[in-house]
């Protein structure tokens, strides 16, 4: 009987140890399942975050592609504007050169006109002096002729400016 009690005590002790081990394993299993569920949820959240980041990266890539395209267009426009600016500078330089040439020609023509006017005035003055001299010569000749002209004739009186016939 003592043996039976010892056996029962020993079996009871073994059973308590086994129950303790089973409970401990069950708690470990639950703890592992809980951690696994939490880890799965965290993995899903991280995967969703990764997917969102991939979408954002793709959007940024498309935006970046658009920006690069616009930059290329702007570079082309910049080159065109610089080329146009250079052409306009050349055109302006040509116009300024032509303007200087035209102003020089205008000045030369003005000087030539002034010289022609001065020469014309000088020639006119000389011609008037010559005309006055010739008129004076004609008057002197007329007076000399009238002194010798027969004043009894009407034609001679008209030419000499005599109104009455001498008696």
PyMOL commands that set and color helices and strands:
alter all, ss='L'
color gray80, all
select helices_A, chain A and resi 2-148+154-160
alter helices_A, ss='H'
color red, helices_A
deselect
rebuild
show_as cartoon
